[in-house]
Amino acid sequence: MEPNQTRIPENNPDNEPQQSDLEQQPTEELDDLQKKIHSIPEAKWNLYQRCGGVLLGLICGGLLTYFSSFESIGMYGTIAAALIALFVPNLIERRIKRTVTKLRVSMMITLGLWLLASVLLMVIRGVPMIATPA
């Protein structure tokens, strides 16, 4: 009698993917920009993502702090910052068909540092955080 052996599908040689299964998967056609982006080495791509994220974070921070102080366009600066932070990374990722996770992370870190620096400047200058009605 043979001892009971459990068969794990990953270790079973009978369950290896067939060559015809691999060939049936559709390959995605890339345009010139996507081919150029995919040919960039990973280390350089990470650097580009971080630089782009810092740039987007600074733009969003400027829209939230500087342009929101204007009475006429302040609301639009806040809306623009939210739209940029939410949709621009997704649009970039969809267009180039390569992940931009590091761009998102660096954008959030930069925006957080910008807002922290803005709050510290307000505290140092003595600007009241909550305005009391007159």
N, C-alpha and C positions, 0 to 999 in steps of 0.2 A: 504494500500500500504506500501511496505517496502522501507525504504530509500536505496539509492544505496550504496553498500559497495564494496570497492575494495578488491579483494582477492589477497593476496600476496602468492606466491607459498611456501615460507619458513614457513608461519604460517598456511597453510592449512593442517589439519590433514589427508586429503585424499592423500597427496603427500609424506607421510613418506616412507622411503625406506623399501621395503619388505625384509623379512628375507631371502628369496631365492635369492634376488639380492646381498645381502652381502656375501652369501655363494658361489656365482658363481665367485667372484673375485679370481684370482689365488694367492695363497700365495707363497712367494718366499722362496726357500730352502736356508738356510745359512750353510756354512761349519764351521769347528771348530773355525777358527780364527775369522770369522764374529760373531759367537755366543759369543765368549769370549769378543770381542770389544763391542757388544751390551749389554753385562751384566755389563759393567763398569758404575758406577753412573755418572750422568750428570756433577756434580761439578768436579769430578776427570777427566772426559773426557775433560772438558774445560781446566784444568791445563795441561794435556798432549798435547792438541792442541797448547797452548801458548808456551810451552817448545819446541815443534817441530818447530813451526814457528820462534822462536828466533834462533834456530839452523840453519834452512834453510836460514834465513836472514843473519846470520854471514857467512855462506858458500858462499852465493851469493856476499856479500860485499867483502869478501876476494878474490874471483875470479875476481871481477871487479877492485879492487884497487891494490892488491899485485901482482897477477899473470899477470895483464895487463901491468905491468911495464917491464916485460921480452920481449925482442925483438922477440925471436923465438916463444914463446907460448902465447903472449899477446892476440892475436885475439881469440885463442881457449878458453881462460879464460872467455872472454866476451860472447862468444857463449854458453859456458857451464852454465854460470850464468843465461842467458836468458832462456835456456832450463829447468834448474832446477826450476826457478821461475814460468814458464808457465805450465810445464807438471807434475812435481812431486806431487803437491796437487791434481790434477785431477786423477792421477794414484792411489794415496792413497785412495781417496774418492771412486773410482770405485771398488777397491779391497776389502775394508772393508764395503762398502755399508752404510756409516754413514757420515753425513756432516762434513766438516773440514773448515768451514767459519772462525772460530777464528784463525786457523792455518794460513790461507791466510792473515788475517788482521795483525797478529803479525809479520809475515814474512815481509810484506810491511813496517810496522813501524820500525822494526829492520834494514832493508836495508836502509831506509831513514835516520835513526840516524847514521848508519855507514858512509854513504856518506857525511852527514853533518859534522861528526867528521873528516873525511878525508879532506874535504875542509878547515875546520878550522885549521887543522894541516899544510896544505899547506900554508895558509895565515900567520900563526905564524912563520913558517920557512922561509918565504920569497920566496917560490917557485913561479916562474911566471906562471900564469894561461894559458896564450897563449904564446907559444914559437914563437919567431921571427926568421925567417931564417937568417943564417949568410952570 
